[in-house]
Amino acid sequence: MRRVAARSALHVPQDVRRVVALPELAAQWREDQRFAVLVHDEQDRARVEQLSASGLANVAWVRSDALELGDVVVLRGAQQAADVKFRRADQHHTLFLTNRCNSRCLMCSQPPTDQDDSWLVEQARDILRHMDHSPASIGITGGEPTLLGQHLRALLDELAQTHPSTAVELLTNGRLLGSPDHEQALLRGLAARVRWLVPLYGHADFLHDFVVQSPGAFEETIAGILALQSHGQPIQLRIVLIEPVLEVLAELCGYVGRNLPFVSEVALMACEPIGFALANREQCEVDLLNWRETLEAATRTLQRHRVPFVFMNTPHCALPNALWPHARRSISDWKNVYADACDGCGVRQRCSGLFAWHERGWKPSRVRPINNDEEATT
């Protein structure tokens, strides 16, 4: 979600709306949807107000240079702003379902809260109904989405019905999926095309449980992974590269190769310098160049077991040259930036860059431009 400057009526209801042009309103109008008509002058605004006064209660005007046709928004008239929930032009799309979580990971970028936020999943379903475009993929995240149980399943079913061509990437700690009730509710007969993104931070319970700050989490996560595999669901394991994980990374990759060889991919990820990571900086801030041998040994282990792997959120200059082909430009397009040192870099066009908030935290390594000679050796 991003907030942009936008003028609208001061007391417009804060409902989900699709942004449309005034000439297209008649063709797109439906009684069960709401619309924000993008106006450019007072004449357009008066016309929309006239339509609303005549009985079209689901129509409101908005004026903004930051909105595009097809955006799904919530208007904030009193703040002269709009929250963009879905932007058609973006490459990455995410539905945020809850801020509640049953883990407290050392490096959590979205620190959880305990208050009831069940309205978020209903809003997410409303966003799906207002999208006039089915993206190639959409992410689902939290918090921990599986805490929603049947409500999460209802959203997945709605997504499969309204956007059947859209693939889903669902980030979950997997802990609840091993319980019979949640396995039944979420996995039995699931029609949506979901890939489950499940973090794993150690090859023994005390290692993983320390990182997620929750006793018993390792056994629950493994049970959840096995439940996903039994239902034929694709799984990406996610490993965030903080110091307690890097210390056992080779052993963890060996555990995956021996016990979880069915996973579709292992994603090795630089830590996002925000949230709990800032409070646990001594354990989360690392220079990945200092762990070069560890990364090479761990990835050799995965290759030996024929487990595919990628590096995510990790700029090329943070990795040994031999691992550059495995680095994916993966940071959400609204999150990533480049440092001044990236100017003139030979691989900038395919590099993930840095998190936009790295200046408040840290960079994953000493950033430097890569010259053409270095690129030619890969």
Secondary structure, DSSP 8 states (H G I E B T S, - for coil): -EEEE-EE-TT----EEEEEEGGGHHHH--TTS-EEEE--SHHHHHHHHHHHHTT-TTEEEEE-SS--TT-EEEEEGGGTEEEEEE-TT-S--EEE--S--S---TT-SS----S--THHHHHHHHHHHH-SS--SEEEEESS-GGGGTHHHHHHHHHHHHH-TT-EEEEE---TTTTSHHHHHHHHTT--S-EEEEEE---SSHHHHHHHHT-TTHHHHHHHHHHHHHHTT--EEEEEE--HHHHTTHHHHHHHHHHH-TT-SEEEEE---SSTHHHHTHHHH---GGGGHHHHHHHHHHHHHTT--EEEES--GGGS-GGGGGGEE--S-TTTEE--GGGTT-TTGGG---EETTGGGS--SS------HHHHHT-
